[in-house]
Amino acid sequence: MSNLLAGLLEEIKIVFSSNLAMQDKYSYITTEINNFQTQRTPVVEGWEWSFWEHIRNSVIYKFGQYL
């Protein structure tokens, strides 16, 4: 197995073990919802994109809320 694949497998184990260590499912879900709404993805240097904001703005534009 390559070092890259071994490293990826180790990171996956860490993520799953930390997710399973959360005290209850509700707090895990609310944390993920908060992350989805607040985390932005860098597209190019100086520009970040948020899927949550994209969907929100698309719905607002569709129904004329910004007119």
N, C-alpha and C positions, 0 to 999 in steps of 0.2 A: 504494500500500500504506500502511495506517495506521501510525502510529508504534508503537502497541501491538503489532501483528503483526510489524513489523520488529524490535522489541525481543525478542519471543518467539523469533523465528527465530535471532537472534544468541545468545540463551541456549542454545538447542538445539545450535547449532554448538559452543559452548564445552563443553557436557557431552559430546558425542560425541567431540570432539578429545581431551578429557582422559581419557575411557575408553579410547580407542584408544592413548593414549600409555603405558598401563600395560605393564610389562615382559612379563608373561605372563598367560595366562587364569586360571590357578589362583589367583594373588594377587587378581585382580579378583573372582572368584567367592567366595573366602573373605572378602574385604572386604564384599561385598554381603550375605553370610550374617550376618556380625557386625552390620552396620547393621540388618538386619531384626530381629535378636534384641534389640538394645539401644535403638533409636530409638523414642520414644514420640510419639504424635500428640495435640496438645491438642484436646480436645473442647469444653469450655467453660472459663471462667476457673477455675483451680485443680484441673482434672481432666484427666489425660492417659490415653490408651488405647494399648495395644500389641496388635497382632493376634497376634503370637507368643505372648504370655502368655494371650490369650483362648483360642486353640486348645489350649494346654497345659492350662489350667484346665478347659476343657470335657472333655477326655479324662480327666483325673484325676477329675472329678466323675462322669462316666459310669461309670467302672469302680470307683467307691467308694473311691478312695485317701484321701479326706478324711474318711471316716466313722470 
